[in-house]
Amino acid sequence: MTAVTAALAVALVIAVVLLARAEHERRRALAAAGAADGNLAEVVSRRLRSSAPREELSAARAWRDAVMSATPSPVMVFDADGRLLRANALARRDALPLLDLDGQPELAAAVSAALAGAAPIELGLTVYEPERRRYRVHLQPFRSENGHLCVVVLEDESAEADYRDARRLFSAGVSHELRTPLQRMLGLVETLGLDLDDDTRAEIIAQARREVDGMRRLIEDMIMLVQLESHRFDGTVDPTEMAEAVEACMARHASAAAEASMTLGVSANRGLVVAVPPRLVDAVLDNLVENAIRHAGEGEHIVVRVRGLSGAVELVVHDTGGRIPPEHLGRIFERFHRVEDARSGPGTGLGLAIVKHIAEEYGGRATAESTLAAGTTLRVVLPAPAVFRD
């Protein structure tokens, strides 16, 4: 728990205790006065007219409510029977499933254990509705005049846990995918030790450079995926004009398409803007066009189209070849997934996964279609700036 959250949690316990004490003292005073006078109704009327008890009770309530609101985490207070006595706005917004302990046996057991042992408890807890969140749960029991109570403070660790998972996937993916190019590099280096003519040596050195460049791209792609999956991409939110981005992409890939005897076509109206940083739009375009050039086949045609939708922009990259078997179509956006006949070719196996993650990170989507008659079409929908700001 952060120092600020811990301090606010302690203050909350004090506030609840003081409120309970003030209420207890008010009732005891009323009862005592009533016993002495023999006329409880008159005593109640007289005491209610007295400002001092009401001011103390009001101050205690105000302090409790202020601390509950100021705590930058969901906070709940349960009684010894597991009934919810109080919850701040963050708890009702982000942790609604946890407000009823009947449906949360793990949290209910922790509350009971904290109350039974009268000691603070911490545990990890994952909720899946309305969306998956991972919490570090801090339970602080205390005793008031009305019995034992327990304050529960939830510290959202979702981003940190997702980042740890992404780093673990990064390590596993890189170690697996780098093994093959490293073995090829080792073979090339060993070959260089042989008695070779100058042309052969130059070709082997060129191959080694291509392997190194492929490993560099793999590492860069994995780093981008980690940043996207953990929502820690360090990019601007400047919008991107799509026609300009498409023209620049076509220029970058014109020579590669020409070498494969492919033609590139463009249909993009100017003025269509997306709420995605230029660097990421370039990554989407480059991966889609490179994928088409790599898999469409020699002599095929590739066209990039951009059109406006209601509150969004649709990017389409279509090629007349590159037909994807139906059993692979649903998995082409997975990391390292490749159609069998493409496994030995160039590429990191991460390009389309990056496209999908960029689209979804900004509230868009990526889909694929492929038929024997028409070829392959990849569609990416990205939000317009006004929609993204909303």
C-alpha positions in Angstrom: 0.0 0.0 0.0 1.3 3.5 -0.8 2.1 5.8 2.1 -0.7 8.2 1.2 -3.3 5.4 0.9 -2.1 3.8 4.2 -2.4 7.2 6.0 -5.8 7.8 4.6 -7.0 4.3 5.6 -5.8 4.9 9.2 -7.6 8.3 9.2 -10.7 6.6 7.9 -10.6 4.1 10.8 -10.2 6.9 13.3 -13.1 8.8 11.7 -15.4 5.9 11.8 -14.5 5.2 15.4 -15.0 8.8 16.4 -18.4 8.8 14.7 -19.5 5.7 16.4 -18.3 7.1 19.8 -20.1 10.4 19.2 -23.3 8.6 18.4 -22.8 6.3 21.4 -22.2 9.2 23.8 -25.3 11.0 22.5 -27.5 8.0 23.1 -26.0 7.3 26.5 -26.6 10.9 27.6 -30.2 10.8 26.4 -30.8 7.6 28.3 -29.2 8.9 31.5 -31.1 12.1 31.4 -34.3 10.3 30.7 -33.8 8.0 33.7 -33.2 11.0 35.9 -36.1 13.0 34.8 -38.6 10.2 34.2 -39.7 11.9 31.0 -37.7 10.6 28.1 -39.8 12.4 25.5 -39.1 15.8 27.1 -35.4 14.9 27.4 -35.2 13.9 23.7 -36.8 17.2 22.7 -34.5 19.2 24.9 -31.3 17.3 23.7 -32.3 17.6 20.1 -32.5 21.4 20.6 -29.0 21.4 22.0 -26.4 22.2 19.4 -23.3 20.6 21.0 -24.1 16.9 20.5 -25.4 17.5 17.0 -22.2 19.5 16.1 -19.9 16.7 17.4 -21.9 14.1 15.4 -21.9 16.3 12.3 -18.2 16.9 12.5 -17.5 13.2 12.9 -19.7 12.4 9.9 -18.1 15.1 7.8 -14.6 13.8 8.6 -15.5 10.3 7.8 -17.1 11.3 4.5 -14.1 13.5 3.6 -11.6 10.7 4.2 -13.7 8.2 2.3 -13.9 10.6 -0.7 -10.2 11.6 -0.5 -8.9 8.0 -0.4 -7.6 7.4 -4.0 -8.7 3.7 -3.9 -12.0 1.9 -3.4 -12.9 1.7 0.3 -15.5 -0.4 2.0 -16.5 -0.8 5.7 -18.1 -4.2 6.8 -19.6 -5.2 10.1 -18.8 -8.5 11.9 -21.7 -10.2 10.0 -20.3 -9.2 6.6 -22.8 -6.5 5.9 -21.7 -3.5 4.0 -22.0 -0.3 6.1 -20.2 2.2 3.9 -18.5 2.4 0.5 -16.9 5.4 -1.3 -17.7 6.4 -4.9 -14.7 4.6 -6.3 -15.8 1.3 -4.7 -19.3 1.6 -6.1 -17.9 2.5 -9.6 -14.9 0.1 -9.9 -15.5 -2.7 -7.4 -19.2 -3.2 -7.4 -19.0 -7.1 -7.3 -17.1 -6.9 -4.1 -19.7 -4.9 -2.2 -21.7 -8.1 -1.5 -19.6 -10.6 0.4 -22.1 -13.4 -0.2 -20.8 -13.7 -3.7 -17.1 -13.2 -2.7 -16.1 -16.1 -0.5 -12.4 -15.2 -0.6 -12.9 -11.6 0.5 -15.6 -12.7 3.1 -13.1 -15.2 4.6 -10.4 -12.5 4.8 -12.8 -10.1 6.5 -13.7 -12.8 9.1 -10.1 -13.7 9.6 -9.1 -10.0 10.1 -11.9 -9.6 12.7 -11.1 -12.8 14.5 -7.4 -12.1 14.7 -7.8 -8.3 15.2 -4.8 -7.8 12.9 -4.4 -6.2 9.5 -4.4 -8.7 6.5 -3.3 -8.4 2.9 -4.2 -10.6 0.0 -4.3 -10.6 -3.8 -7.8 -10.7 -5.4 -8.9 -10.8 -9.1 -12.4 -9.8 -10.2 -13.7 -10.4 -13.7 -16.8 -8.2 -13.9 -17.5 -5.7 -15.3 -13.9 -6.1 -16.5 -10.9 -8.0 -15.2 -9.0 -6.1 -12.4 -6.4 -7.3 -10.0 -6.3 -5.8 -6.5 -4.0 -5.9 -3.5 -6.6 -5.9 -0.7 -5.8 -4.3 2.7 -8.0 -5.2 5.6 -7.9 -3.2 8.8 -10.2 -4.4 11.7 -11.1 -2.1 14.6 -13.6 -2.0 17.5 -16.2 0.6 18.0 -19.0 1.0 20.5 -21.2 -0.9 18.1 -18.9 -3.9 17.8 -16.1 -5.0 15.5 -15.8 -3.5 12.1 -13.4 -4.0 9.2 -12.2 -1.4 6.7 -11.2 -2.8 3.3 -9.0 -0.8 0.9 -8.4 -2.0 -2.6 -5.2 -1.1 -4.4 -5.5 -1.6 -8.2 -2.5 -3.5 -9.4 -4.0 -4.4 -12.8 -1.5 -2.3 -14.8 1.5 -3.6 -12.9 0.4 -7.2 -13.2 -0.3 -6.8 -16.9 3.1 -5.3 -17.4 4.7 -8.2 -15.5 2.8 -10.7 -17.7 3.9 -8.8 -20.8 7.5 -8.9 -19.8 7.3 -12.6 -19.1 5.8 -13.2 -22.6 8.5 -10.9 -24.0 11.3 -13.0 -22.5 9.7 -16.3 -23.5 9.0 -15.1 -27.1 12.3 -13.5 -27.7 14.3 -16.5 -26.3 12.3 -18.8 -28.6 12.2 -16.8 -31.7 15.8 -15.7 -31.6 17.1 -19.2 -31.4 16.7 -20.0 -35.1 18.4 -16.8 -36.4 21.2 -17.2 -33.9 21.8 -20.7 -35.1 22.0 -19.5 -38.7 24.4 -16.7 -37.6 26.6 -19.3 -35.9 26.6 -21.3 -39.2 27.6 -18.3 -41.2 30.4 -17.3 -38.8 31.8 -20.8 -38.9 31.6 -20.7 -42.7 33.6 -17.5 -42.8 36.5 -19.4 -41.2 36.8 -21.5 -44.4 39.0 -20.7 -47.4 36.5 -18.7 -49.5 36.8 -16.5 -52.5 36.0 -12.8 -52.1 32.5 -13.0 -53.7 31.4 -15.9 -51.5 32.7 -14.2 -48.4 30.9 -11.0 -49.3 27.6 -12.9 -49.8 28.0 -14.6 -46.4 28.6 -11.3 -44.7 25.5 -9.9 -46.4 23.5 -12.8 -45.1 24.8 -12.3 -41.6 23.8 -8.6 -41.8 20.3 -9.6 -42.9 20.1 -12.0 -39.9 21.2 -9.3 -37.5 18.7 -6.9 -39.0 15.9 -9.5 -38.6 16.8 -10.0 -34.9 16.8 -6.2 -34.4 13.3 -6.0 -35.9 12.1 -8.8 -33.8 13.3 -7.2 -30.6 11.8 -3.8 -31.6 8.5 -5.5 -32.4 8.4 -7.3 -29.1 9.2 -4.1 -27.2 6.3 -2.4 -29.0 4.0 -5.2 -28.1 5.0 -5.1 -24.5 4.3 -1.4 -24.4 0.9 -1.8 -26.1 -0.2 -4.7 -24.0 0.7 -3.0 -20.7 -0.7 0.4 -21.9 2.6 2.0 -21.5 3.3 3.1 -25.0 5.3 6.4 -24.8 3.8 8.2 -27.8 2.0 11.5 -28.4 -1.7 11.7 -29.0 -1.3 14.0 -32.1 -3.8 13.0 -34.8 -2.6 11.7 -38.1 -3.8 12.6 -41.6 -4.3 9.3 -43.3 -3.7 10.3 -47.0 -0.3 11.7 -46.2 0.6 8.6 -44.1 -0.5 6.2 -46.9 1.5 8.1 -49.6 4.6 8.0 -47.4 4.1 4.3 -46.8 3.7 3.6 -50.5 7.0 5.4 -51.2 8.8 3.3 -48.5 7.6 0.0 -50.1 7.7 0.8 -53.8 11.0 -0.8 -54.5 10.1 -4.0 -52.6 6.9 -4.3 -54.6 8.7 -3.6 -57.9 11.2 -6.4 -57.1 8.3 -8.8 -56.7 6.6 -7.5 -59.9 3.7 -6.2 -57.9 1.7 -3.1 -58.5 0.6 -0.8 -55.7 -2.6 1.2 -55.9 -4.0 3.9 -53.6 -7.5 5.3 -53.0 -7.4 7.8 -50.0 -9.4 11.0 -49.7 -7.5 13.9 -48.1 -8.8 15.3 -44.8 -9.4 12.0 -43.1 -7.8 12.2 -39.7 -7.4 9.5 -37.0 -6.8 10.0 -33.2 -3.7 7.8 -33.3 0.0 9.0 -33.2 1.8 9.1 -36.6 4.4 6.6 -35.4 1.7 4.0 -34.7 -0.2 4.7 -37.9 3.1 4.1 -39.8 3.5 0.9 -37.9 0.0 -0.3 -38.9 0.5 0.7 -42.6 4.0 -0.8 -42.8 3.0 -4.1 -41.3 -0.1 -4.4 -43.5 1.7 -3.6 -46.7 4.8 -5.7 -45.9 2.5 -8.6 -45.1 0.8 -8.2 -48.5 4.1 -8.0 -50.4 5.5 -11.0 -48.6 2.5 -13.3 -49.1 0.5 -12.1 -52.1 2.8 -13.7 -54.7 4.7 -12.4 -57.7 2.8 -10.3 -60.1 -0.2 -9.7 -57.8 -1.9 -6.4 -57.2 -2.1 -4.5 -53.9 -4.4 -1.6 -53.2 -4.6 0.6 -50.1 -8.0 2.3 -49.5 -9.0 4.8 -46.9 -12.6 6.0 -46.3 -14.5 7.8 -43.6 -17.1 6.2 -41.4 -19.3 7.7 -38.8 -16.8 8.9 -36.2 -14.0 6.7 -37.5 -11.8 6.0 -40.5 -11.4 2.6 -42.2 -8.1 1.5 -43.6 -8.2 -1.4 -46.1 -5.3 -3.3 -47.6 -6.3 -5.7 -50.3 -4.2 -8.0 -52.4 -5.3 -10.3 -55.2 -3.1 -13.2 -53.9 -2.1 -14.3 -50.4 -5.1 -16.5 -49.9 -5.3 -17.6 -46.2 -6.7 -21.1 -45.5 -9.9 -20.9 -43.4 -8.3 -22.8 -40.5 -5.7 -20.0 -40.2 -7.9 -17.0 -40.8 -9.0 -16.6 -37.2 -5.5 -16.7 -35.8 -3.5 -14.4 -38.1 -3.5 -11.6 -35.6 -1.9 -13.9 -32.9 1.8 -13.3 -32.1 4.2 -15.7 -33.9 1.3 -17.4 -35.8 2.2 -18.1 -39.4 0.6 -20.0 -42.2 2.6 -23.2 -42.8 4.1 -22.2 -46.2 5.2 -18.8 -44.7 7.1 -20.1 -41.7 10.5 -20.2 -43.4 10.1 -16.8 -45.0 11.2 -13.4 -43.7 9.3 -11.4 -41.0 9.1 -11.6 -37.3 5.6 -13.1 -37.0 4.5 -10.1 -34.9 3.4 -7.6 -37.6 -0.3 -8.4 -37.6 -0.4 -8.8 -33.8 1.0 -5.2 -33.5 -1.7 -4.0 -35.9 -4.4 -5.5 -33.8 -3.0 -4.2 -30.5 -2.6 -0.7 -31.9 -6.2 -0.6 -33.2 -7.6 -1.9 -30.0 -5.5 0.3 -27.8 -7.2 3.3 -29.4 -10.7 1.9 -29.4 -10.6 0.5 -33.0 -10.5 -3.0 -34.4 -8.8 -5.2 -37.0 -10.4 -7.9 -39.1 -9.4 -10.2 -42.0 -11.1 -11.8 -45.0 -9.7 -14.2 -47.5 -11.2 -16.2 -50.4 -9.8 -18.1 -53.3 -11.6 -15.9 -55.8 -10.9 -12.4 -54.3 -7.7 -12.7 -52.4 -7.0 -11.3 -49.0 -8.4 -8.1 -47.4 -7.3 -6.7 -44.0 -9.4 -4.0 -42.5 -8.5 -1.6 -39.6 -10.9 0.9 -38.1 -9.4 3.7 -36.2 -11.3 6.5 -34.3 -11.5 10.1 -35.4 -10.1 12.6 -32.9 -13.5 13.9 -31.6 -14.6 10.3 -30.8 -11.3 9.5 -29.1 -11.5 12.5 -26.9 -15.0 11.5 -25.8 
